[in-house]
Amino acid sequence: MGLDINIVIGANYGDEGKGLVTNDLTKGKDTLVVLTNGGPQRGHTVLYDGTRHIFHHFGSGTLKGAASYFAEEFMVNPAVFVKESAELGYFPKSFASEYCRMTTVFDMIGNSLRNLGRASTDSTGYGILETIERYEDTKKHFMYLGEFLKVSKEKKKAELNNIRVYYLEKFYPLLKDASKFNHKQIRETYELLYDEDLIGAFLEDTEIFAKRVKISPIDKAAKQFSQVIFEQGQGLGIDKEADKTYGTPTRTGSTIPTKYLILFNKLNMIDSVNRYYVTRSYITRHGDGELPDEDTAYEFKHGVKDKTNIHNIYQGSIRFAPFTANSIADLAARINKDIKGNNTPNINIKDNLVMTHYTNKSIYVLKSINNLIISPSCEVYISTQEDKKFEKVEKINPLYTK
């Protein structure tokens, strides 16, 4: 019997309900949820069996007993792994590629310095972009996860000190720029890089991570399960801007999962593949960036209560916009581009559209989006909600099924 494979993709700018959908699709302990992009900056909310949790470093099927796999495209952070395990009260079963990049406390401090220098709210505070740029620096060599876990404690300390020095040098010009209005805060944050206790604490977290996470190729890990769910972070709307702004695509769509589908197919491991594009019945966005038709009073007008996305110093407050004819067309175009770019010969992929947070505009928006999606097999689903308590995703009237 082959694998039942599901791919969960945010169709907008994140915060679409990917955690809800992943949890609903999860069968239980026979499910492996694969995290394939970004890092623990993701915040996927799940309410299951009376427990509400925001997932960062684990798959959103964890409360049902699913295991997590950190693919090589995912940036692990042992400190966040240990912290979230403590919040859950146990260590979920986890696997990782030896080629994962590793985010450290110094990357997170570097992220804070970058934001202070730009007075920007386009980050999450988890050091994701810093980690990407550090590993892409051709003048330096930094260890990937597998190598770091294998070397001696002294070599681990030396590696972390090298990362510390990397950021001391990188942000020294910012420290010396006394013209910044927040120079005092910049200086205090920069001085955190000298804290000797940070290396010791991070090494302790790394030792726990090493004991609790099995390093394994993805195909060997997947063979232990009957279901694999690729749970993407962020959303398709971020990709284009990331390419343009940073030159570092976030790959929030099907590109990375398709790479693994091809591998699984060569090994005759696939039974079925479903791809789920997820949107709310309105559009949300964190931090800076374009949001057409933004409505600063939307949540008050429509009674939206979002307990997850609270105001923070990195991204400010979550922003809202209603769907319009233009934004519906843009969303459909993003989905169509992802479908066209990632359909693979010899692998039958069934596409699905999921809308979370039902409102009186949902049916209209669903019909409009569905009519523009190129996949002839696309089925439409909708989730019900009561005071942010997400319930089972249910297929709606076949009238809205293509």
ABEGO torsion letter per residue (X at the ends): XBBBBBBBBBABAEGAGAAAAAAAABAEAABBBBBABEBAABBBBBBBGGBBBBBAABBAAAAAGBBBBBBAABBBBAAAAAAAAAAAGBBBBBBBBAABBBBBAAAAAAAAAAAAAAGBAABAGAGAAAAAAAAABAABBBBBAAAAAABBAAAAAAAAAAAAAAAAAAAAAAAABAABAAAAAAAAAAAAAABAAAAAAAAAAAAAAAAABBBBBAAAAAAABABBBBBBBEBAAAAAAAAAAAGBBAGABAAAAAAAAAAAAAAGABABBBBBBBBBABBBBBEBEBBBGBBAAAAAAAGBBBAABBBBAAAEBBBBBBBBAAAAAAAAAAAAAAAAAABBBGBBBBBBBBBBGBBAAAAAAAAAAAAABABAABBBBBBBBBGGBBBBBBBBBAAABX
